[in-house]
């Protein structure tokens, strides 16, 4: 690991320790304990789903694979990590601590959580973050997952440190070869399953290491927003392809979506091009003090323009938005915070902790704050042909404004989404995704 990474991580931990100690002092805690988590078997089974350490832990220690480890903060002291390396011939144990991150902590390697369980009963005002069922012990005298403390930690995470920005940027760079490989596989007529394999091979990460399960959707499957399957056989005809897939770096995520059309799908290709231009205009508006709700509403106006230009809706864009027509074509939110979690924390809270629920007309919007320098957000407008939403539109009084023949022509293509990860700065935004596509060459 380059020396620069070690320096960035050390500064990151110093910043987060300061945030934590301020919150502890305000709330009267002498000690904070954070459990990394533990793999838990499925119900009535001895197999566990893929494991990932909880995001509170990962946002402080770059070990997304660490299980049964405990991190302790006490005012004025270096953070202490009990790093669990169990003796186990059934599984490969976690790797030894690496100096680039371990030098910033007091690290004690232990072979069992028994080595740190006494910390749960230490005589001090303590807070404990973790799941009781994973700890498999009583929380002792600690306040378990105190809401006020977690809210303060979440708020700190909304403003990414230089280390976190670096990791998200590297995750984007790692994902780029995968997206290019997936696009090539689509153009060659591959199945969803084979496209996913091409993606994983190019990214050089196993599916379990990715920050989320990839959406690999051919044709009408692109109309399922979180399409969860991958057909092993190719369809009879390839019309369109939507891939929403990321990569991880030290526990931080990239979240990227691209949409493609076959050469004979000129009408849908025009919609993709129009959406790409609109998406880049929206990305350019990701600036400090911008209200994300207003930017989401601007997205509906952009979708309405595309609907009018594509001949889908015979109505002025502002009238489409007012009538709620665009919500039938664009039912999700513009984007969300991203970091140690794909859908990162505090999207519905103001900096003072007060609630900022999404607007009634846009309940799926995950981010309702004003943007600040250090925020990293996704910008992911879309336009879809979802049968159940189109049926509702057809049954409404606005049906006469829709060119249903045009809709039927595009229905087999499913839909389009374009998604980038964008950093808010004091000046111009930094599009980490487009930057990665320019930087990483085949």
N, C-alpha and C positions, 0 to 999 in steps of 0.2 A: 504494500500500500504506500503510495507516495507520501512524502513528508507533509505536503500541503493538506492532504486529507486528514492526517493526524492533527494538524494545527486547527483546521476547520472544526473537527469534531470536539477538540478540547475547548474551543471558544463556545461552541454550541452548548456543551454541558455546563460551562460556567454561567452562561446566560440563563439556562433553564433552572440551574440551582438557585440563582438569585430570585427568579420568579417564584420558585417553590418556597424558599425561605421567607419571602415577603408574605405569601399566602398563609404559611404556617404561623407566622408571628401574629398576623391579623386575626386568625381563627383560634389561636391559643394551643397550637400543637408543638410538642417538643421533638417529635419523631414522625417520619412518614415511611411506611413500608409498602413496597409495590411488588406483588407476586407476578412472575412472568406468565403463569398458567401451567396447565398440565393436560396432556392428551387424555380424553375421556371416552370410553367405549360407547358404541351405540347401544340402544336399549336392548337388553337381553342378548348381548353379543360380546365377544372378546376382541373385536376389531374397532379401531378408532378412526374417525375421519381425519383427513390431513390436518396436521397441527400447525398453528401459528401463534406465537406469543401475543399477548394482548397489546393493543396499540399504545396504551399509556407507557408500558415498559419499553416498547420498541422506539418510541419517540425520545427516549433517554439513553438507551443502550442499543447499539446496532446489531442485535442478535435475534432476528425473528424466529430462529429455530430453537432458542433457549427454553427449556422446560424446567419447572421446579427450581427456578433461581429466584433470589430475593434481592431487591435493591432497597437500600436504606439511606434516607437523608436525615441529617441532624444539623442544626444551625452551627455554622463556623467550622464544619468538618468536611473532609472529602467524602463524596458519596461512597458507600460501601456496597459491594456486590458479592453475594454468595453465589458462585457459579457452579451449577450442579453438573458433574460429569460422573454419572453412575457407572459402576462396574457391571457390564451387561454384555453377554455373548450372543444375545438374540438380536441386538440392534447396534449400529455403529454409534458410539458416544459422540457428544458434541466435540468440536475441535478445541485444542488448547487455546487459551487467551492469546490474542495478538497484541503486540505492544502498542500499535497505533491507536487502539481504543482503550486497552487495559491500563495504560500509563496515566489516564485521566481519572482512574478510580482506584480505590483500595479493593483489590480482588482477592477473595479466598475461594479456592477450588474445593468443592465438597463432593462427596459421593452419594449423598442422600439429603433430602429436605430435613431430616432429623437434626442436621447440623445447625440449622437456623431457626427451628421451631420455638426455641426458648425466647427468641426476640419478640414473639407475639405476646409474651407475658412480662416484658420489661416494664419496670415501674416508672412510667412517664406518660404524659398525655400524648397518645398516639393515634395516627390515622392509618388504616390498612386498606389498600386497593387490591381487590382480587375477588374470586368467587369462592365461597365457603366450600362448595362441593369439590372444587379443584384443590383447595388447601387440605381438605379432609381433616380439618381440626376446627375447633371452635375459634372464633375471632379473638378470644381472650378479652383483654381490657380495651382493645382498640375500637375506635369508631370505624365501622366497615363502610367503605365507599361513601364518605361524607359528601353530600350534594354540593355544598358551597365550595369545598376545596376542589372537587373535580371540575366545577364550573370555571374556577380560576385557572386551573391547569389547561383546560380546553381553550380558554380565551388566549392564553399565551401561545398555544399551538397554531392559532389562526395567522400569526405573523411569523413566517418562516425565517429561520436563521440562514446564514450563508451556507452552512453544512447541509441543511435540509434542501435548499434551492439547488445545491450542487448534486445531491442524490436524485432529486426529481429530474434534473436535466440529464443525468447519466441513465436513468431509467428510460427516458424518452429515446435517447440514443440507442439503447439496447433494443428497444421495440421496433425501430425503423427497419432493420433488415428483415424482421418477421413480417411486417406489413408488405414489404416489396415481394418477398417470397410467396405470400398468400395471394397477392394480385397476379403473379405469374401463374400460380397453380390454377386460379380461376380461369384465366385466359386459355389455359390448356385443357379445360373441361373436367377438372378434378372434382371429387365429391367433397362435401363439407368435412368429413373425417380426414381425408387426405390433405385438404387445405390446412386444417389444424396441425397436422403432423409437419407440414412444410413450415408453418409458422414457428412451432416449437424448436425445430432443428435450427432455424436461422437465428432465433433469439438465444438459443443455448440455455434455456431454462425449462425445467420440467413443469407440467401443468400445475402441480401442487405448489411450486415456487412462485407462480404468477400471482399478482395481487387480486385477481378475480377470474372467474371462469369465462373464457373467451366466448364471444358471440360470433359465430361463423354461419352466416345466413345467406343461402342462395334463393333467388327468386322471391316468391311470396312469403318465405320465412322472414324476410327483412321487415315485414309488417308486425312481427312479434317483438316488442321492445326489448325484452330480456329473453330472447329465444335461447332455450337451454339444451337443445339436442344437436347432434351432428350426424347426419345421415351417412351411412357407410357407402352407399351407392350413389353415383351422380344422377341428377335428374335427366329426363329425356331431352330437355332443352335448357341451356344456360342463357338467362336473360340479364340477371343482375346479381350483385354480390355486395353484402354489407359485412364488414368485420369490425368489431369493437373488441380490442385486445390490447393488453399492456405488458409491462415488465416491471421487475422489482430491482431496487438497488439499496442494500443495507436496510431493508424494510420499508422503503419509500416507493410510491407507486407512480407509474405512468398510465394514462387512460386515454387511448387514441381510437378514433373511429374514422373509417374511410368507406366510400361507396363507389362501386364501379358498374359499368354497363357494357354489354357485348356490342360489337361494332354495328349490329343491325338494329340496335335500340336507340335510334337517334332522338326520339321524343323524350325518353327517360334520361339520356345523356345530357340533354339540354337542361333538364331540371337539376341534375347533379351540378352542372357548371354554374347555374344560377345560385344554387345553395352554397357552393364553395365561395363565390364572390360575396354573398351576403354574410357568410360566416367570418370572412376576413375583415369585413367592415365592422362587425360586432367585436371581433378581437381587438381592433384598434381603439375601441371605446372602453376597454378594461383599464380604467384609470382611477387614481385616488379620488375618493369622495363621490364616485358614481354610485347611485342607488341601483343595486342589482335587480330589484323588482321592476324599476323603470326600464332597465336594459332587457329584461325578459319581455316586457310589453312591446318594446321596440322590435324584438324578434318576431312577435306575432304580426307586426306590420310588414316586416320583411317577408314572412311566409305568405302573407296576403298578396303582396306584389308578385311573388313567384306564381301563386295560384292564378292571378289575373293574366300574367304574361303567358303562362302555359295553356291558357284557355280552359282551365278547370272550373273557374268561378267567374260568372258575369256580374260583378259587383265591385265598386270602388274599394280599394284596400281598407280605408278607415271604416267603411260600412261593414266589411267582412269581420273586422275585429270587434266592432260594437255588437254585431249580431251573434258573436261567438262561433262563427263558421270556422275560423282558423283552428279552434281547439279540437275540431274533428280531424284535422290533418296534422296537428302538432300538439299532442296531449301531454307531453312531459315538460319538465323545466329546462331552462337554458343551460344550467350547469350547477356546479357544487364546488366546495373546497376540496382540495386533494392534498394528501401528505402521507402520514403513516397509516392512514385509512384511505381507501378509495373515495368513499363519501365521508370526508373528514368532518371533524366536530364543530359545533357552535354555529352552524349555518342559520339556525332559527333563534339566535340570541344576540341582543345588542351588546356592545362592550361592557356596559354596566350590569349585565346579567339579566336584564328584562327580556321578556318573550317577544319575539318577532314572528308570529305565525304567518304562513303563506296566505296570499289573498284568496278569498272565497272562490274566485273564478279560476284560480291557478293552484289547486291544492297540492300538485306534485312538485312545485318549486322547492328545491332543497336549500336555497341560499336567499336570504331576505335582508341582508345587511348592506350598508354602504361599504364600498371597498376601501382598503387601506394598503399603504406600501408594505410589502412582505406577504400579502395574500397570494396564494396560487390557486387558480380556479380553472375549471373546465368550461369551455364554450362549445356547445353541441346542439345547434339548431337542427331540426329535422322536418321532413314532410313525408307522411305515410299514407298508405291506402289500406286501412284496417277495416275489415268487413263490418264488425259490430258497430263501429263509430259511423261508418258510411250509411249503414242501415238506419241509424238514428237520424242522420242528416236528411236522408231521403224521406223519412216520415215527418220531417218538420215543415214549417211554412216556407223555409228557404230553399226547398228542393228545386223549385223552378229556376233558381239562379245557378244551378250546377249543370255543367255539360257532362251528363252521365256517360255518354259515349267515350269522351276523353278519359274519364275515370276508369272505365272498363278496359281501355287500352293499356293503362298504366298499372292496373291492379295486379297483374302477374309479376311485376317488378318489386312489389312489396313496399319499398320506401327508401328514403335517403337520409343519412345523418353524417355530418362532418364534425369531428371533435378534436380540439387542440387543448393543451395545457398552457396557461398564460400567467405570467408573473406580473403583479402590480408593483410599480416603482413610483418614485417621486416624479417621474416624467413619463416618457413613452413606455408602453407595455413591452414585455419581452415574451414573444411566443416561443416557448421552449420546444414545442413540437415541430413547428416549421423550421426552427433553427437546427434541430436534429436532422431533419430530412435534408437540409442544405449541407450539413457537416459530414454526415455519414454517407460514404459512397460505396457502391457495390464492388 
